[in-house]
């Protein structure tokens, strides 16, 4: 699936599949890292940002198993499923769980707005 970084979309999930079942079922989301078959923003994030991103993927995971796995459209060698949610200053950033793969293997560079929000979360 492809969304441009910072694109706003209506989003929904099954609350019972989220890390926190009290999260709203539907909300306006800011999409990050939904690359499709091309990496449009290439770079290297800091080790600290990578650690924050890995922590985020571990602690803020939404596993909507009924949607199945998604294969990376860039390399066709990696499968993953689920989303990650970062709530910061009334914004709901929705990120594919495979963002770690995109960052490490395809040098995807998330936008500064997201990285700044990521730096401010509590693990």
The first five atom37 places (N, CA, C, CB, O) and aatype in JSON, in Angstrom:
{
  "aatype": [20, 20, 20, 20, 20, 20, 20, 20, 20, 20, 20, 20, 20, 20, 20, 20, 20, 20, 20, 20, 20, 20, 20, 20, 20, 20, 20, 20, 20, 20, 20, 20, 20, 20, 20, 20, 20, 20, 20, 20, 20, 20, 20, 20, 20, 20, 20, 20, 20, 20, 20, 20, 20, 20, 20, 20, 20, 20, 20, 20, 20, 20, 20, 20, 20, 20, 20, 20, 20, 20, 20, 20, 20, 20, 20, 20, 20, 20, 20, 20, 20, 20, 20, 20, 20, 20, 20, 20, 20, 20, 20, 20, 20, 20, 20, 20, 20, 20, 20, 20, 20, 20, 20, 20, 20, 20, 20, 20, 20, 20, 20, 20, 20, 20, 20, 20, 20, 20, 20, 20, 20, 20, 20],
  "atom_mask": [
    [1, 1, 1, 1, 1],
    [1, 1, 1, 1, 1],
    [1, 1, 1, 1, 1],
    [1, 1, 1, 1, 1],
    [1, 1, 1, 1, 1],
    [1, 1, 1, 1, 1],
    [1, 1, 1, 1, 1],
    [1, 1, 1, 1, 1],
    [1, 1, 1, 1, 1],
    [1, 1, 1, 1, 1],
    [1, 1, 1, 1, 1],
    [1, 1, 1, 1, 1],
    [1, 1, 1, 1, 1],
    [1, 1, 1, 1, 1],
    [1, 1, 1, 1, 1],
    [1, 1, 1, 1, 1],
    [1, 1, 1, 1, 1],
    [1, 1, 1, 1, 1],
    [1, 1, 1, 1, 1],
    [1, 1, 1, 1, 1],
    [1, 1, 1, 1, 1],
    [1, 1, 1, 1, 1],
    [1, 1, 1, 1, 1],
    [1, 1, 1, 1, 1],
    [1, 1, 1, 1, 1],
    [1, 1, 1, 1, 1],
    [1, 1, 1, 1, 1],
    [1, 1, 1, 1, 1],
    [1, 1, 1, 1, 1],
    [1, 1, 1, 1, 1],
    [1, 1, 1, 1, 1],
    [1, 1, 1, 1, 1],
    [1, 1, 1, 1, 1],
    [1, 1, 1, 1, 1],
    [1, 1, 1, 1, 1],
    [1, 1, 1, 1, 1],
    [1, 1, 1, 1, 1],
    [1, 1, 1, 1, 1],
    [1, 1, 1, 1, 1],
    [1, 1, 1, 1, 1],
    [1, 1, 1, 1, 1],
    [1, 1, 1, 1, 1],
    [1, 1, 1, 1, 1],
    [1, 1, 1, 1, 1],
    [1, 1, 1, 1, 1],
    [1, 1, 1, 1, 1],
    [1, 1, 1, 1, 1],
    [1, 1, 1, 1, 1],
    [1, 1, 1, 1, 1],
    [1, 1, 1, 1, 1],
    [1, 1, 1, 1, 1],
    [1, 1, 1, 1, 1],
    [1, 1, 1, 1, 1],
    [1, 1, 1, 1, 1],
    [1, 1, 1, 1, 1],
    [1, 1, 1, 1, 1],
    [1, 1, 1, 1, 1],
    [1, 1, 1, 1, 1],
    [1, 1, 1, 1, 1],
    [1, 1, 1, 1, 1],
    [1, 1, 1, 1, 1],
    [1, 1, 1, 1, 1],
    [1, 1, 1, 1, 1],
    [1, 1, 1, 1, 1],
    [1, 1, 1, 1, 1],
    [1, 1, 1, 1, 1],
    [1, 1, 1, 1, 1],
    [1, 1, 1, 1, 1],
    [1, 1, 1, 1, 1],
    [1, 1, 1, 1, 1],
    [1, 1, 1, 1, 1],
    [1, 1, 1, 1, 1],
    [1, 1, 1, 1, 1],
    [1, 1, 1, 1, 1],
    [1, 1, 1, 1, 1],
    [1, 1, 1, 1, 1],
    [1, 1, 1, 1, 1],
    [1, 1, 1, 1, 1],
    [1, 1, 1, 1, 1],
    [1, 1, 1, 1, 1],
    [1, 1, 1, 1, 1],
    [1, 1, 1, 1, 1],
    [1, 1, 1, 1, 1],
    [1, 1, 1, 1, 1],
    [1, 1, 1, 1, 1],
    [1, 1, 1, 1, 1],
    [1, 1, 1, 1, 1],
    [1, 1, 1, 1, 1],
    [1, 1, 1, 1, 1],
    [1, 1, 1, 1, 1],
    [1, 1, 1, 1, 1],
    [1, 1, 1, 1, 1],
    [1, 1, 1, 1, 1],
    [1, 1, 1, 1, 1],
    [1, 1, 1, 1, 1],
    [1, 1, 1, 1, 1],
    [1, 1, 1, 1, 1],
    [1, 1, 1, 1, 1],
    [1, 1, 1, 1, 1],
    [1, 1, 1, 1, 1],
    [1, 1, 1, 1, 1],
    [1, 1, 1, 1, 1],
    [1, 1, 1, 1, 1],
    [1, 1, 1, 1, 1],
    [1, 1, 1, 1, 1],
    [1, 1, 1, 1, 1],
    [1, 1, 1, 1, 1],
    [1, 1, 1, 1, 1],
    [1, 1, 1, 1, 1],
    [1, 1, 1, 1, 1],
    [1, 1, 1, 1, 1],
    [1, 1, 1, 1, 1],
    [1, 1, 1, 1, 1],
    [1, 1, 1, 1, 1],
    [1, 1, 1, 1, 1],
    [1, 1, 1, 1, 1],
    [1, 1, 1, 1, 1],
    [1, 1, 1, 1, 1],
    [1, 1, 1, 1, 1],
    [1, 1, 1, 1, 1],
    [1, 1, 1, 1, 1],
    [1, 1, 1, 1, 1],
    [1, 1, 1, 1, 1]
  ],
  "atom_positions": [
    [[0.83, -1.17, 0.0], [0.0, 0.0, 0.0], [0.88, 1.24, 0.0], [-0.95, -0.01, 1.2], [1.93, 1.25, 0.65]],
    [[0.48, 2.26, -0.71], [1.28, 3.47, -0.86], [0.49, 4.68, -0.38], [1.7, 3.67, -2.33], [-0.63, 4.92, -0.83]],
    [[1.07, 5.42, 0.54], [0.6, 6.74, 0.95], [1.82, 7.64, 0.97], [-0.13, 6.71, 2.35], [2.92, 7.2, 1.31]],
    [[1.65, 8.89, 0.62], [2.75, 9.84, 0.74], [2.97, 10.15, 2.22], [2.44, 11.15, -0.06], [2.03, 10.18, 3.01]],
    [[4.23, 10.38, 2.59], [4.52, 10.78, 3.96], [3.75, 12.05, 4.3], [6.04, 10.99, 4.17], [3.68, 12.99, 3.51]],
    [[3.18, 12.05, 5.5], [2.4, 13.15, 6.07], [1.02, 13.3, 5.43], [3.15, 14.44, 5.93], [0.29, 14.24, 5.74]],
    [[0.66, 12.37, 4.54], [-0.69, 12.35, 3.97], [-1.68, 12.04, 5.08], [-0.81, 11.3, 2.81], [-1.42, 11.17, 5.92]],
    [[-2.79, 12.74, 5.1], [-3.82, 12.5, 6.11], [-4.89, 11.59, 5.54], [-4.44, 13.83, 6.6], [-5.34, 11.76, 4.41]],
    [[-5.28, 10.61, 6.34], [-6.26, 9.61, 5.93], [-7.14, 9.26, 7.13], [-5.57, 8.33, 5.36], [-6.7, 9.34, 8.28]],
    [[-8.36, 8.86, 6.86], [-9.18, 8.26, 7.91], [-8.65, 6.87, 8.16], [-10.71, 8.23, 7.52], [-8.34, 6.15, 7.21]],
    [[-8.53, 6.47, 9.41], [-7.96, 5.17, 9.75], [-8.85, 4.49, 10.78], [-6.51, 5.32, 10.29], [-9.48, 5.16, 11.6]],
    [[-8.89, 3.18, 10.73], [-9.63, 2.4, 11.72], [-8.83, 1.15, 12.05], [-11.04, 2.04, 11.21], [-7.96, 0.72, 11.28]],
    [[-9.14, 0.57, 13.16], [-8.53, -0.69, 13.57], [-9.48, -1.37, 14.55], [-7.12, -0.47, 14.22], [-10.44, -0.76, 15.01]],
    [[-9.21, -2.61, 14.84], [-9.97, -3.33, 15.84], [-9.3, -3.07, 17.19], [-10.04, -4.88, 15.51], [-8.16, -3.5, 17.39]],
    [[-9.96, -2.4, 18.11], [-9.32, -2.04, 19.39], [-8.72, -3.23, 20.13], [-10.33, -1.37, 20.28], [-7.71, -3.08, 20.81]],
    [[-9.31, -4.4, 20.0], [-8.78, -5.57, 20.71], [-7.44, -6.04, 20.13], [-9.79, -6.72, 20.65], [-6.75, -6.85, 20.75]],
    [[-7.08, -5.53, 18.94], [-5.81, -5.93, 18.34], [-4.69, -4.94, 18.65], [-5.97, -6.06, 16.84], [-3.55, -5.14, 18.24]],
    [[-5.01, -3.88, 19.37], [-4.03, -2.83, 19.65], [-3.34, -3.03, 20.99], [-4.71, -1.47, 19.62], [-3.83, -3.75, 21.86]],
    [[-2.21, -2.39, 21.14], [-1.47, -2.42, 22.4], [-2.27, -1.8, 23.54], [-0.13, -1.69, 22.24], [-2.0, -2.08, 24.7]],
    [[-3.24, -0.95, 23.21], [-4.1, -0.31, 24.21], [-5.53, -0.36, 23.69], [-3.64, 1.17, 24.51], [-5.87, 0.4, 22.79]],
    [[-6.37, -1.24, 24.25], [-7.74, -1.38, 23.74], [-8.61, -0.15, 23.94], [-8.39, -2.55, 24.39], [-9.72, -0.08, 23.4]],
    [[-8.13, 0.84, 24.71], [-8.93, 2.06, 24.91], [-8.69, 3.09, 23.79], [-8.6, 2.68, 26.26], [-9.32, 4.15, 23.79]],
    [[-7.81, 2.79, 22.85], [-7.59, 3.7, 21.73], [-8.87, 3.82, 20.92], [-6.41, 3.21, 20.84], [-9.64, 2.86, 20.83]],
    [[-9.11, 4.98, 20.31], [-10.31, 5.1, 19.47], [-10.24, 4.12, 18.3], [-10.46, 6.54, 18.95], [-9.17, 3.83, 17.76]],
    [[-11.41, 3.62, 17.92], [-11.48, 2.68, 16.81], [-11.18, 3.36, 15.47], [-12.86, 2.01, 16.76], [-10.56, 2.77, 14.59]],
    [[-11.63, 4.6, 15.33], [-11.42, 5.36, 14.1], [-10.83, 6.72, 14.46], [-12.74, 5.52, 13.31], [-11.17, 7.3, 15.49]],
    [[-9.94, 7.21, 13.6], [-9.34, 8.52, 13.83], [-8.72, 9.03, 12.54], [-8.29, 8.46, 14.95], [-8.53, 8.28, 11.58]],
    [[-8.43, 10.32, 12.53], [-7.71, 10.91, 11.4], [-6.23, 10.65, 11.63], [-8.0, 12.46, 11.26], [-5.68, 11.0, 12.67]],
    [[-5.59, 10.03, 10.65], [-4.2, 9.6, 10.79], [-3.29, 10.4, 9.87], [-4.07, 8.1, 10.49], [-3.71, 10.91, 8.83]],
    [[-2.02, 10.49, 10.28], [-0.96, 11.04, 9.45], [-0.09, 9.85, 9.07], [-0.12, 12.18, 10.21], [0.49, 9.19, 9.93]],
    [[-0.01, 9.57, 7.78], [0.66, 8.37, 7.3], [2.17, 8.6, 7.16], [0.06, 7.93, 5.96], [2.61, 9.63, 6.65]],
    [[2.94, 7.62, 7.63], [4.4, 7.66, 7.56], [4.9, 6.29, 7.1], [5.02, 8.06, 8.96], [4.5, 5.27, 7.66]],
    [[5.76, 6.26, 6.09], [6.45, 5.03, 5.72], [5.67, 4.02, 4.9], [6.89, 4.37, 6.92], [6.04, 2.85, 4.86]],
    [[4.61, 4.45, 4.25], [3.83, 3.54, 3.39], [4.38, 3.69, 1.98], [2.27, 3.87, 3.45], [3.84, 4.45, 1.17]],
    [[5.46, 2.98, 1.68], [6.3, 3.26, 0.53], [5.82, 2.7, -0.8], [7.62, 2.75, 0.78], [6.16, 3.25, -1.85]],
    [[5.06, 1.64, -0.8], [4.74, 1.01, -2.08], [5.99, 0.36, -2.64], [4.16, 2.03, -3.08], [6.67, -0.38, -1.93]],
    [[6.31, 0.63, -3.91], [7.45, -0.05, -4.54], [8.66, 0.86, -4.75], [7.03, -0.61, -5.87], [9.56, 0.52, -5.51]],
    [[8.69, 2.01, -4.07], [9.78, 2.96, -4.28], [10.07, 3.76, -3.01], [9.44, 3.92, -5.43], [9.14, 4.17, -2.31]],
    [[11.34, 3.96, -2.71], [11.75, 4.8, -1.59], [12.01, 6.19, -2.13], [13.01, 4.22, -0.86], [12.96, 6.4, -2.89]],
    [[11.18, 7.15, -1.75], [11.33, 8.5, -2.29], [12.2, 9.38, -1.41], [9.97, 9.14, -2.45], [12.72, 10.39, -1.88]],
    [[12.37, 9.02, -0.16], [13.2, 9.81, 0.76], [14.29, 8.9, 1.31], [12.34, 10.41, 1.92], [14.04, 8.06, 2.17]],
    [[15.5, 9.08, 0.82], [16.62, 8.21, 1.19], [17.59, 8.97, 2.08], [17.34, 7.67, -0.06], [17.88, 10.14, 1.84]],
    [[18.08, 8.3, 3.09], [19.06, 8.87, 4.0], [19.35, 7.88, 5.11], [18.55, 10.2, 4.59], [19.0, 6.71, 5.01]],
    [[20.0, 8.36, 6.14], [20.35, 7.51, 7.28], [19.88, 8.21, 8.54], [21.88, 7.22, 7.33], [20.17, 9.39, 8.76]],
    [[19.14, 7.49, 9.38], [18.74, 8.08, 10.64], [19.8, 7.77, 11.7], [17.35, 7.54, 11.08], [20.6, 6.85, 11.54]],
    [[19.78, 8.54, 12.76], [20.76, 8.35, 13.82], [20.5, 7.04, 14.55], [20.72, 9.53, 14.81], [19.41, 6.48, 14.48]],
    [[21.53, 6.57, 15.25], [21.36, 5.36, 16.07], [20.29, 5.57, 17.12], [22.68, 4.97, 16.74], [19.52, 4.65, 17.41]],
    [[20.23, 6.77, 17.71], [19.21, 7.06, 18.72], [17.81, 7.0, 18.12], [19.45, 8.45, 19.35], [16.91, 6.42, 18.73]],
    [[17.63, 7.58, 16.93], [16.32, 7.52, 16.28], [15.95, 6.09, 15.91], [16.3, 8.4, 15.03], [14.78, 5.7, 16.01]],
    [[16.92, 5.31, 15.47], [16.66, 3.91, 15.15], [16.22, 3.16, 16.4], [17.9, 3.24, 14.53], [15.29, 2.35, 16.34]],
    [[16.87, 3.41, 17.52], [16.47, 2.75, 18.77], [15.07, 3.17, 19.19], [17.48, 3.09, 19.9], [14.27, 2.33, 19.61]],
    [[14.75, 4.46, 19.06], [13.39, 4.92, 19.37], [12.37, 4.26, 18.46], [13.3, 6.46, 19.25], [11.28, 3.89, 18.91]],
    [[12.71, 4.12, 17.2], [11.81, 3.49, 16.24], [11.6, 2.02, 16.58], [12.35, 3.63, 14.82], [10.48, 1.52, 16.52]],
    [[12.66, 1.33, 16.93], [12.54, -0.08, 17.34], [11.7, -0.21, 18.6], [13.93, -0.7, 17.56], [10.88, -1.12, 18.71]],
    [[11.89, 0.7, 19.56], [11.08, 0.69, 20.78], [9.61, 0.95, 20.45], [11.59, 1.75, 21.78], [8.72, 0.3, 21.0]],
    [[9.36, 1.9, 19.56], [8.0, 2.2, 19.14], [7.34, 0.97, 18.53], [8.0, 3.37, 18.15], [6.19, 0.66, 18.85]],
    [[8.06, 0.29, 17.65], [7.5, -0.9, 16.99], [7.21, -2.02, 17.98], [8.46, -1.39, 15.91], [6.32, -2.84, 17.76]],
    [[7.95, -2.06, 19.05], [7.74, -3.09, 20.06], [6.58, -2.75, 21.01], [9.02, -3.3, 20.86], [5.86, -3.65, 21.44]],
    [[6.41, -1.47, 21.32], [5.45, -1.09, 22.36], [4.13, -0.53, 21.85], [6.07, -0.1, 23.25], [3.17, -0.49, 22.62]],
    [[4.05, -0.1, 20.59], [2.83, 0.55, 20.09], [2.27, -0.16, 18.87], [3.12, 2.01, 19.74], [1.8, 0.47, 17.92]],
    [[2.32, -1.48, 18.91], [1.95, -2.34, 17.78], [0.45, -2.6, 17.74], [2.71, -3.67, 17.85], [-0.17, -2.83, 18.77]],
    [[-0.11, -2.56, 16.54], [-1.5, -2.95, 16.3], [-1.45, -4.1, 15.3], [-2.37, -1.73, 15.76], [-1.07, -3.91, 14.14]],
    [[-1.84, -5.28, 15.73], [-1.75, -6.47, 14.89], [-3.14, -6.84, 14.38], [-1.13, -7.66, 15.67], [-3.9, -7.53, 15.06]],
    [[-3.46, -6.37, 13.2], [-4.74, -6.71, 12.59], [-4.54, -7.95, 11.72], [-5.31, -5.52, 11.75], [-4.53, -7.87, 10.49]],
    [[-4.38, -9.08, 12.37], [-4.01, -10.33, 11.71], [-4.95, -10.69, 10.56], [-4.0, -11.46, 12.72], [-4.52, -11.31, 9.58]],
    [[-6.19, -10.31, 10.65], [-7.14, -10.67, 9.59], [-6.77, -10.03, 8.26], [-8.54, -10.25, 9.98], [-7.24, -10.48, 7.21]],
    [[-5.92, -9.0, 8.27], [-5.49, -8.38, 7.03], [-4.33, -9.13, 6.38], [-5.08, -6.94, 7.28], [-3.98, -8.86, 5.23]],
    [[-3.73, -10.07, 7.11], [-2.66, -10.89, 6.56], [-1.33, -10.18, 6.51], [-3.03, -11.36, 5.19], [-1.17, -9.06, 7.0]],
    [[-0.38, -10.85, 5.89], [0.98, -10.31, 5.76], [1.1, -9.48, 4.49], [2.01, -11.44, 5.76], [0.35, -9.66, 3.53]],
    [[2.05, -8.57, 4.52], [2.37, -7.75, 3.36], [3.82, -8.02, 2.99], [2.13, -6.21, 3.64], [4.69, -8.04, 3.86]],
    [[4.08, -8.24, 1.72], [5.44, -8.44, 1.23], [6.0, -7.1, 0.76], [5.48, -9.49, 0.09], [5.33, -6.35, 0.06]],
    [[7.24, -6.82, 1.15], [7.9, -5.59, 0.72], [7.86, -5.51, -0.8], [9.38, -5.53, 1.25], [8.34, -6.42, -1.48]],
    [[7.3, -4.45, -1.33], [7.18, -4.28, -2.77], [8.48, -3.8, -3.41], [6.06, -3.3, -3.09], [8.58, -3.73, -4.64]],
    [[9.46, -3.46, -2.6], [10.75, -2.99, -3.12], [11.66, -4.17, -3.43], [11.42, -2.03, -2.11], [12.26, -4.24, -4.51]],
    [[11.78, -5.1, -2.47], [12.7, -6.22, -2.66], [12.01, -7.58, -2.79], [13.67, -6.28, -1.51], [12.63, -8.55, -3.21]],
    [[10.74, -7.65, -2.42], [9.98, -8.91, -2.44], [10.63, -10.01, -1.61], [9.82, -9.38, -3.86], [10.44, -11.19, -1.9]],
    [[11.39, -9.64, -0.57], [12.09, -10.62, 0.26], [11.74, -10.53, 1.73], [13.57, -10.44, 0.1], [12.32, -11.25, 2.54]],
    [[10.8, -9.67, 2.1], [10.49, -9.47, 3.51], [8.98, -9.38, 3.67], [11.18, -8.2, 4.06], [8.31, -8.66, 2.94]],
    [[8.46, -10.12, 4.65], [7.03, -10.1, 4.97], [6.85, -9.61, 6.4], [6.4, -11.51, 4.79], [7.64, -9.92, 7.29]],
    [[5.79, -8.86, 6.6], [5.45, -8.37, 7.94], [3.98, -8.01, 7.93], [6.34, -7.13, 8.35], [3.32, -8.02, 6.88]],
    [[3.46, -7.7, 9.1], [2.07, -7.27, 9.17], [1.89, -6.33, 10.35], [1.12, -8.48, 9.28], [2.71, -6.31, 11.28]],
    [[0.84, -5.58, 10.3], [0.47, -4.71, 11.41], [0.96, -3.28, 11.23], [1.01, -5.26, 12.68], [1.74, -2.96, 10.33]],
    [[0.46, -2.46, 12.12], [0.79, -1.05, 12.12], [1.33, -0.65, 13.48], [-0.44, -0.2, 11.74], [1.21, -1.38, 14.46]],
    [[1.91, 0.51, 13.5], [2.42, 1.1, 14.73], [1.79, 2.48, 14.83], [4.02, 1.17, 14.75], [1.65, 3.18, 13.83]],
    [[1.42, 2.86, 16.04], [0.75, 4.14, 16.25], [1.56, 5.0, 17.19], [-0.67, 3.93, 16.8], [1.9, 4.58, 18.3]],
    [[1.87, 6.22, 16.76], [2.52, 7.21, 17.6], [1.59, 8.4, 17.72], [3.92, 7.63, 17.02], [1.28, 9.05, 16.73]],
    [[1.15, 8.67, 18.93], [0.29, 9.82, 19.18], [1.16, 10.92, 19.77], [-0.92, 9.46, 20.13], [1.81, 10.72, 20.8]],
    [[1.17, 12.06, 19.11], [1.99, 13.18, 19.58], [1.29, 14.49, 19.21], [3.42, 13.12, 18.96], [0.96, 14.74, 18.05]],
    [[1.08, 15.33, 20.23], [0.44, 16.64, 20.02], [-0.82, 16.54, 19.17], [1.41, 17.6, 19.36], [-0.97, 17.25, 18.17]],
    [[-1.71, 15.65, 19.56], [-2.99, 15.45, 18.9], [-2.89, 14.93, 17.47], [-3.75, 16.73, 18.89], [-3.88, 14.98, 16.73]],
    [[-1.73, 14.44, 17.07], [-1.58, 13.79, 15.76], [-1.42, 12.3, 15.99], [-0.37, 14.38, 14.97], [-0.74, 11.87, 16.92]],
    [[-2.05, 11.54, 15.14], [-1.97, 10.09, 15.17], [-1.14, 9.65, 13.96], [-3.4, 9.43, 15.16], [-1.66, 9.55, 12.85]],
    [[0.14, 9.39, 14.19], [1.01, 8.91, 13.12], [0.82, 7.4, 13.0], [2.5, 9.28, 13.4], [1.01, 6.67, 13.98]],
    [[0.46, 6.93, 11.81], [0.28, 5.5, 11.56], [1.4, 5.04, 10.62], [-1.14, 5.19, 10.95], [1.6, 5.6, 9.54]],
    [[2.11, 4.02, 11.07], [3.33, 3.56, 10.41], [3.23, 2.05, 10.2], [4.6, 3.92, 11.26], [2.77, 1.34, 11.1]],
    [[3.63, 1.53, 9.05], [3.64, 0.07, 8.91], [4.7, -0.54, 9.82], [3.9, -0.34, 7.43], [5.78, 0.03, 9.98]],
    [[4.41, -1.69, 10.41], [5.38, -2.34, 11.29], [6.69, -2.64, 10.56], [4.8, -3.64, 11.85], [7.74, -2.72, 11.19]],
    [[6.64, -2.79, 9.25], [7.86, -3.1, 8.5], [8.75, -1.88, 8.28], [7.49, -3.71, 7.16], [9.69, -1.95, 7.48]],
    [[8.47, -0.78, 8.96], [9.3, 0.41, 8.79], [10.76, 0.16, 9.17], [8.74, 1.54, 9.64], [11.66, 0.76, 8.57]],
    [[11.01, -0.71, 10.12], [12.4, -1.03, 10.5], [13.12, -1.64, 9.27], [12.44, -2.03, 11.73], [14.27, -1.3, 8.99]],
    [[12.45, -2.52, 8.57], [13.01, -3.1, 7.34], [13.3, -1.99, 6.33], [12.05, -4.15, 6.74], [14.37, -1.96, 5.73]],
    [[12.35, -1.1, 6.14], [12.54, -0.02, 5.17], [13.75, 0.85, 5.53], [11.28, 0.85, 5.08], [14.54, 1.22, 4.67]],
    [[13.87, 1.18, 6.81], [14.97, 2.04, 7.27], [16.32, 1.33, 7.15], [14.74, 2.47, 8.73], [17.28, 1.9, 6.63]],
    [[16.38, 0.09, 7.62], [17.67, -0.63, 7.63], [18.08, -1.12, 6.25], [17.59, -1.81, 8.58], [19.24, -0.98, 5.86]],
    [[17.15, -1.69, 5.5], [17.51, -2.35, 4.25], [17.37, -1.48, 3.0], [16.68, -3.57, 4.08], [18.01, -1.74, 1.99]],
    [[16.52, -0.46, 3.08], [16.27, 0.37, 1.9], [16.61, 1.84, 2.14], [14.82, 0.25, 1.47], [16.37, 2.69, 1.28]],
    [[17.18, 2.14, 3.31], [17.64, 3.5, 3.64], [16.53, 4.54, 3.59], [18.74, 3.91, 2.69], [16.76, 5.7, 3.25]],
    [[15.31, 4.1, 3.93], [14.19, 5.05, 4.0], [14.44, 6.05, 5.12], [12.84, 4.3, 4.21], [14.83, 5.66, 6.22]],
    [[14.22, 7.32, 4.85], [14.38, 8.38, 5.82], [13.02, 9.01, 6.11], [15.39, 9.45, 5.31], [12.48, 9.74, 5.27]],
    [[12.46, 8.73, 7.28], [11.16, 9.33, 7.63], [11.28, 10.85, 7.73], [10.64, 8.75, 8.97], [12.38, 11.37, 7.93]],
    [[10.17, 11.56, 7.6], [10.21, 13.03, 7.67], [10.62, 13.53, 9.06], [8.84, 13.6, 7.29], [10.4, 12.86, 10.07]],
    [[11.21, 14.71, 9.07], [11.69, 15.31, 10.33], [10.58, 15.45, 11.36], [12.31, 16.67, 10.05], [10.83, 15.25, 12.55]],
    [[9.38, 15.79, 10.94], [8.27, 15.96, 11.87], [8.02, 14.67, 12.66], [7.0, 16.38, 11.11], [7.77, 14.71, 13.86]],
    [[8.08, 13.55, 11.98], [7.88, 12.26, 12.64], [9.06, 11.93, 13.55], [7.68, 11.15, 11.59], [8.87, 11.49, 14.69]],
    [[10.28, 12.15, 13.07], [11.46, 11.85, 13.89], [11.49, 12.71, 15.14], [12.75, 12.06, 13.08], [11.89, 12.24, 16.2]],
    [[11.07, 13.96, 15.05], [11.0, 14.84, 16.22], [9.97, 14.31, 17.23], [10.65, 16.28, 15.81], [10.22, 14.31, 18.43]],
    [[8.83, 13.87, 16.73], [7.81, 13.3, 17.61], [8.32, 12.02, 18.25], [6.51, 13.02, 16.83], [8.08, 11.76, 19.43]],
    [[9.02, 11.23, 17.48], [9.58, 9.97, 17.96], [10.57, 10.21, 19.11], [10.28, 9.22, 16.81], [10.59, 9.44, 20.07]],
    [[11.36, 11.25, 19.01], [12.34, 11.58, 20.04], [11.7, 11.96, 21.37], [13.23, 12.71, 19.56], [12.35, 11.92, 22.41]],
    [[10.42, 12.32, 21.34], [9.77, 12.82, 22.55], [8.87, 11.8, 23.23], [8.97, 14.02, 22.21], [8.22, 12.14, 24.22]],
    [[8.81, 10.57, 22.74], [7.94, 9.59, 23.37], [8.62, 8.95, 24.56], [7.52, 8.52, 22.36], [9.85, 8.91, 24.66]],
    [[7.8, 8.46, 25.44], [8.29, 7.69, 26.58], [8.11, 6.23, 26.26], [7.55, 8.07, 27.91], [7.02, 5.82, 25.85]],
    [[9.14, 5.44, 26.42], [9.06, 4.01, 26.11], [8.19, 3.28, 27.11], [10.45, 3.38, 26.08], [8.0, 2.07, 27.01]]
  ]
}
